Amino acid sequence: MEMNILRQFQQYFGKQSRIASAPGRVNLIGEHTDYNKGFVLPGAIDRNIYVAMEPNEEGRLNLRAVEYGEKYSFSLDDMRPVNGWPTYLLGMIHLLMPEKRLPYGMDLVVSGDVPVGAGMSSSAALCSAMGIVLNEIFQLRLSSMEIALAGQKTEQQFAGLQCGIMDQFASLHGKTGHLMKLDCRSLEYEYIPFDFPDICIVLVNSMVSHSLASSEYNLRRQQCEAGVAILQKYDPSVLSLRDAKRSQIEAHRQEMEDVVYRRCRFIVEENKRLVDGCKMLEEHDLDSFGKEMYASHEGLSRDYEVSCPESDFLVNEIKSMRGVKGARQMGGGFGGCTITLVEKKEADEFMRNIQTKYESGFGQLPDCYIMNISEGAHMVTPKA
């Protein structure tokens, strides 16, 4: 991929370029907990978004996307939200550059192999790669966390998604062979070894493209905040659902709309599943961890209502397949991928079987991906 984007940049702009790479992510457990100041357990993956960039003498920002075959050109004074993928690049410039603009023109090419709309956080990877290359070219001396926070604000201010910090954090802090237990309130984190040489991570794409910026996603956040407002009347220390106990939610259930109660119950239970799950991984108890994954999916489907018939079908079918430890919907929901832990020796048969079953049920062959836990965002030195 690095050599391909170099060739494309040379073809488009007639010069060499610097390149940043940023991975997508998987999340083993802990969904929708990040914007509720809870815990998440992501890992960076070996699929990346690449951004190649070099100055020009035109005084404009010229953008090209290899896979889309699209091109755009912007005035340097026009770093405002737009429709489509350029908004993420404009947002990072606006949030990271000292004058909220570039000091001179830039030529930029985007490429990558993170599937869009599959729940692997391609937009966060794009923001991360852009932040890394800006940091390098302009010597901004920003930390990885500062770039991650700018990526989160870009999603919120330029794409209209009131997301948490997980996706951007994971893309920038990934470590080969390790998951990251992130406290989304304090931003403290620790690396949790994913040391299971006989297990692989398989994503099955429902082929239902989700729109996280839809009203449904932001509505979930509002519903959680409504629950917190009720709990705060009785305990001012409850600043988010991270601070709430299941007993508190049950005690004030009658004051909550049923949908608010179920949203709050899921988040509190999901945080507990994650904390317990980390201990299970450290104890190499993958069978128990797998049960927590199934419980997570059940909650996402019934209580948080962010699943879809296709994802529910996949998880239900996967449960009975040989070599599977656990599975659930991954990402914000409304489509995208399921994530499965499966024995490596059964992985090929697993993928063939689930593709056959899904095609029979929905008339479409789903993409399957074997993912490896990989490094976070960085500048690339192309191989000769």
C-alpha positions in Angstrom: 0.0 0.0 0.0 2.8 2.4 0.8 4.4 2.0 -2.7 1.0 2.3 -4.3 0.2 5.7 -2.7 3.7 6.9 -3.5 3.1 6.0 -7.2 -0.3 7.7 -7.1 1.1 10.8 -5.6 3.8 11.0 -8.2 1.3 10.5 -10.9 -1.1 13.1 -9.6 1.4 15.8 -8.6 4.7 14.9 -10.2 6.8 14.8 -7.0 7.6 12.6 -3.9 5.7 12.9 -0.6 5.8 12.1 3.0 3.3 9.4 4.2 1.5 8.7 7.5 -0.3 5.5 8.2 -3.1 5.0 10.8 -5.0 1.7 11.5 -8.6 0.9 11.9 -9.6 -0.8 15.1 -11.5 -3.7 16.6 -13.1 -3.5 20.0 -13.4 -6.8 21.9 -16.0 -5.6 24.4 -17.3 -2.3 25.7 -19.6 -0.7 23.2 -21.1 2.8 23.6 -19.4 3.1 26.9 -16.8 5.6 25.8 -19.1 8.6 25.6 -20.5 7.5 29.0 -17.0 7.9 30.5 -16.6 4.2 31.0 -14.1 1.6 29.8 -13.3 0.2 26.3 -11.0 -2.6 25.1 -9.9 -1.9 21.5 -7.0 -3.0 19.5 -5.4 -1.5 16.4 -5.6 -3.7 13.3 -3.4 -4.4 10.3 -5.6 -2.4 7.9 -4.7 1.2 7.5 -5.6 4.6 6.0 -2.6 6.4 4.4 -2.2 10.1 3.9 0.5 11.4 1.6 1.2 15.2 1.7 3.6 17.7 0.4 3.6 21.5 -0.1 2.7 23.2 -3.3 3.1 26.7 -4.8 -0.6 27.2 -5.7 -1.8 28.4 -2.3 -4.6 25.8 -2.2 -5.3 22.4 -0.5 -5.6 19.9 -3.3 -7.1 16.5 -2.3 -7.2 13.2 -4.1 -8.7 9.8 -3.0 -7.3 6.8 -4.8 -10.1 4.4 -4.2 -12.9 6.8 -4.9 -11.2 8.5 -7.9 -12.3 11.8 -6.5 -10.5 15.2 -6.3 -11.2 18.4 -4.5 -9.5 21.8 -4.1 -10.0 24.2 -1.2 -8.9 27.7 -0.4 -6.7 27.8 2.6 -9.2 30.2 4.3 -12.0 27.6 3.8 -11.5 25.1 6.5 -15.2 24.5 7.2 -17.3 21.4 7.4 -18.3 19.9 4.0 -20.1 16.8 2.9 -18.0 13.6 2.4 -14.6 12.5 3.5 -12.7 15.8 3.0 -14.5 17.2 6.1 -12.2 15.0 8.3 -9.1 16.5 6.8 -10.4 20.1 7.0 -11.4 19.5 10.6 -7.9 18.3 11.6 -6.3 21.3 10.0 -8.7 23.6 11.7 -8.2 22.0 15.1 -4.4 21.4 15.0 -2.9 24.2 13.1 -2.0 27.3 15.2 -3.9 29.7 12.9 -6.7 27.2 12.1 -5.4 27.1 8.6 -2.4 25.9 6.5 0.4 28.5 6.1 0.8 27.5 2.4 -0.7 25.2 -0.1 -0.6 21.4 0.2 -1.2 18.5 -2.2 -2.6 15.4 -0.5 -3.6 11.9 -1.5 -5.6 9.5 0.6 -5.7 5.7 0.2 -6.2 2.6 2.4 -7.8 -0.7 3.0 -10.0 -0.1 6.0 -13.5 -0.9 4.8 -15.8 2.1 5.0 -19.1 1.6 6.9 -18.0 -1.7 8.4 -17.5 -0.5 11.9 -13.7 -0.5 11.8 -13.4 3.3 12.3 -12.1 4.3 8.9 -13.0 8.0 9.6 -11.0 7.9 12.9 -8.1 6.3 11.0 -8.3 9.1 8.4 -8.2 11.8 11.2 -5.3 10.0 12.9 -3.2 9.8 9.7 -3.9 13.4 8.9 -2.9 14.4 12.4 0.4 12.5 12.2 1.4 14.0 8.9 0.6 17.5 10.0 2.5 17.0 13.2 5.5 15.8 11.2 5.6 18.4 8.4 4.9 21.4 10.7 6.7 20.1 13.8 3.7 20.8 16.0 5.1 18.6 18.8 1.7 17.1 19.7 1.3 14.0 21.7 -0.7 11.0 20.4 -3.5 11.8 22.9 -3.7 15.5 21.7 -4.1 14.2 18.1 -6.7 11.7 19.3 -8.7 14.5 21.0 -8.5 16.6 17.9 -9.9 13.6 15.9 -12.8 13.3 18.3 -13.6 17.0 18.0 -13.4 16.7 14.2 -16.1 13.9 14.3 -18.2 16.1 16.6 -17.8 19.5 15.0 -17.2 18.6 11.3 -19.1 15.4 10.9 -21.9 15.8 13.4 -21.3 12.6 15.4 -21.2 13.1 19.2 -18.7 10.2 19.6 -16.4 9.2 22.4 -12.6 9.0 22.3 -12.2 5.2 21.7 -11.7 5.0 18.0 -9.2 7.8 17.7 -7.3 6.7 20.8 -7.0 3.1 19.5 -5.8 4.2 16.1 -3.0 6.3 17.6 -1.9 4.1 20.6 -2.1 0.6 19.1 0.6 -2.0 20.1 1.2 -5.3 18.3 -0.3 -8.2 20.3 -2.0 -6.0 22.9 -5.4 -4.7 23.5 -5.9 -1.4 25.4 -8.0 -1.0 28.4 -8.9 2.7 28.3 -10.6 4.7 31.0 -12.5 7.2 29.0 -12.9 9.5 31.9 -9.3 9.9 33.1 -7.8 8.8 29.7 -5.5 6.5 31.6 -4.9 3.2 29.9 -3.0 -0.1 30.2 -2.0 -2.7 27.6 -3.7 -6.1 28.0 -1.8 -8.9 26.2 -3.9 -10.8 23.7 -1.7 -13.9 24.0 -3.7 -16.6 22.3 -1.6 -18.0 19.5 -4.3 -20.6 18.6 -7.1 -18.0 18.3 -7.8 -15.6 15.5 -10.1 -12.6 15.3 -12.6 -12.8 12.4 -14.9 -10.0 11.3 -17.9 -10.8 9.3 -19.4 -7.9 7.4 -23.2 -7.8 7.4 -22.9 -5.6 4.3 -25.3 -3.2 5.9 -23.6 0.1 5.9 -24.3 2.1 9.0 -24.4 5.9 9.4 -23.1 6.7 12.9 -23.9 10.4 12.3 -27.6 9.5 12.1 -30.1 10.8 14.6 -30.3 7.3 16.2 -26.7 7.3 17.4 -26.8 10.8 18.9 -30.2 9.9 20.4 -28.6 7.1 22.5 -26.3 9.7 24.1 -29.2 12.0 24.9 -31.1 9.1 26.5 -28.1 8.2 28.7 -27.8 11.8 29.7 -31.5 11.8 30.6 -30.9 8.9 33.0 -27.9 10.6 34.6 -30.0 13.7 35.2 -32.5 11.6 37.2 -29.8 9.8 39.2 -28.0 13.1 40.0 -31.1 14.4 41.9 -30.4 11.7 44.5 -26.6 11.4 44.2 -24.7 14.5 42.8 -21.6 12.4 42.5 -23.1 10.5 39.5 -21.6 12.6 36.7 -22.0 10.0 34.0 -23.2 6.4 33.8 -19.6 5.4 34.7 -20.5 6.5 38.2 -23.8 4.7 38.4 -24.6 1.3 40.1 -27.2 -1.1 38.9 -28.9 -0.8 42.2 -29.3 3.0 41.7 -30.9 2.5 38.3 -33.3 -0.1 39.7 -34.1 2.2 42.7 -35.2 5.0 40.4 -36.6 3.0 37.5 -40.1 4.3 37.9 -38.9 7.8 37.2 -37.3 6.8 34.0 -39.0 6.2 30.7 -38.6 2.5 29.9 -36.3 3.2 27.0 -34.0 5.4 29.2 -34.0 2.7 31.9 -32.9 0.0 29.4 -30.2 2.3 27.9 -28.7 3.0 31.3 -28.9 -0.7 32.4 -27.0 -1.8 29.3 -24.2 0.7 29.9 -23.7 -0.2 33.6 -23.7 -3.9 32.7 -21.4 -3.4 29.8 -18.8 -1.6 31.9 -18.8 -4.5 34.4 -18.5 -7.0 31.5 -15.4 -5.2 30.3 -13.7 -5.0 33.7 -14.4 -8.7 34.4 -13.4 -9.6 30.8 -9.9 -8.1 31.2 -9.3 -10.3 34.2 -10.5 -13.3 32.2 -8.0 -12.5 29.4 -5.2 -12.1 31.9 -6.1 -15.5 33.3 -6.3 -17.0 29.8 -10.0 -17.9 30.4 -11.2 -17.3 26.9 -14.4 -19.5 27.3 -15.7 -17.1 30.0 -14.7 -14.1 28.0 -16.6 -15.4 25.1 -19.8 -15.7 27.2 -19.4 -12.0 28.0 -19.2 -11.2 24.3 -22.5 -13.0 23.7 -24.0 -11.1 26.7 -22.8 -7.9 25.2 -24.5 -8.6 21.9 -27.7 -9.5 23.7 -27.7 -6.2 25.5 -26.8 -4.2 22.3 -29.7 -5.9 20.5 -32.5 -5.8 23.2 -31.6 -3.0 25.5 -29.6 -0.5 23.5 -31.4 -1.4 20.2 -28.5 -0.7 17.9 -28.3 -4.1 16.3 -30.1 -5.1 13.1 -31.7 -8.4 11.8 -28.5 -9.2 9.8 -26.2 -8.8 12.8 -28.5 -10.8 15.1 -28.7 -13.6 12.4 -24.9 -13.7 12.2 -24.3 -14.0 16.0 -27.1 -16.6 16.4 -25.6 -18.8 13.6 -22.0 -18.3 14.9 -22.9 -19.6 18.3 -23.4 -23.1 17.1 -20.2 -23.3 14.9 -17.2 -25.4 15.8 -14.2 -23.7 17.3 -16.0 -20.4 18.2 -15.3 -18.9 21.6 -17.5 -15.8 21.4 -19.1 -13.3 19.1 -21.0 -10.0 19.1 -21.8 -7.0 17.0 -18.9 -4.6 16.9 -19.0 -0.8 16.5 -21.7 1.8 16.8 -24.3 -0.6 15.4 -27.0 -0.5 12.7 -24.9 -2.8 10.5 -21.2 -3.2 10.1 -19.3 -6.2 11.3 -19.6 -8.9 13.9 -16.4 -9.8 15.7 -15.7 -13.5 16.5 -12.9 -15.3 18.4 -12.4 -18.6 16.7 -9.7 -21.3 16.8 -7.3 -20.8 13.9 -7.6 -24.4 12.8 -11.3 -23.9 12.2 -11.1 -20.4 10.8 -11.3 -21.3 7.1 -14.3 -23.6 7.6 -15.9 -21.1 9.8 -15.7 -18.4 7.1 -17.0 -20.7 4.4 -20.0 -21.8 6.6 -21.0 -18.4 7.7 -20.9 -17.0 4.2 -23.0 -19.9 3.0 -25.6 -19.4 5.7 -25.7 -15.7 5.3 -26.1 -15.8 1.6 -29.0 -18.3 2.0 -30.7 -16.0 4.5 -30.1 -12.6 2.9 -29.1 -13.2 -0.7 -25.7 -11.6 -0.3 -22.2 -13.0 0.3 -20.6 -11.3 3.3 -17.0 -10.2 3.4 -14.9 -11.9 6.1 -11.6 -10.6 7.4 -9.0 -12.1 9.7 -7.5 -9.4 11.8 -4.2 -9.1 13.6 -3.6 -6.7 16.5 -1.1 -4.3 15.2 0.8 -1.0 15.7 -0.8 2.5 16.0 -0.4 5.5 13.7 3.0 6.5 12.5 5.1 8.1 9.7 6.0 5.6 7.0 9.4 5.0 5.5 8.6 3.3 2.2 10.5 0.2 1.4 12.9 0.4 -1.6 
